[in-house]
Amino acid sequence: MSAFAVVKRNYRAFMAVGGGFLAFADAIAAWPENGGLVVGEPTHRGGNALICQFARYGIGKTTVEDVSRTAGVSRATLYRHFGSKDGLAAEYLDLRGERNAAYFDSEVKRRASSPRERILTAFDMLRELVEEPDYRGCAFINATVEMASPDHEIVKIAHRYKEAGRQRFAEIAAE
């Protein structure tokens, strides 16, 4: 039995040990037996089904069926965990925001030691990001633009992460 089949078969056990649904989706998407659906090599770029679909096609064009197919789980499982497509989109933004922040913080620490180097590194990282061939714009700005109402929960989540990013830059600049 393949590792993919073992994890898929033992989904409940995986959740019981604290793996979390998105970690489960990461594990499912990582095996070539799942159609080779590994998009974006490092974890911070989004190796799981949720990030792959929403980042590539946007929130509006991504369906629950798309995420279901990529993750190798049923739509019912997704609805049970997230409640709706908006719940999936909110989780996508939260996951993206958390991964971006963790990657940014660790890379700035790794690459730079002085305050001057840290601010230059922060801008270098932004340049590197936008120069990637598959870059499709800021996930948070894209999400905000896709929502019809500025009061939508997705917009609020996106604004929270954009503000956190601005705060990170302000802290580095203030050093």
Beta strands, then each sheet from edge to edge (+ up, - down):
end
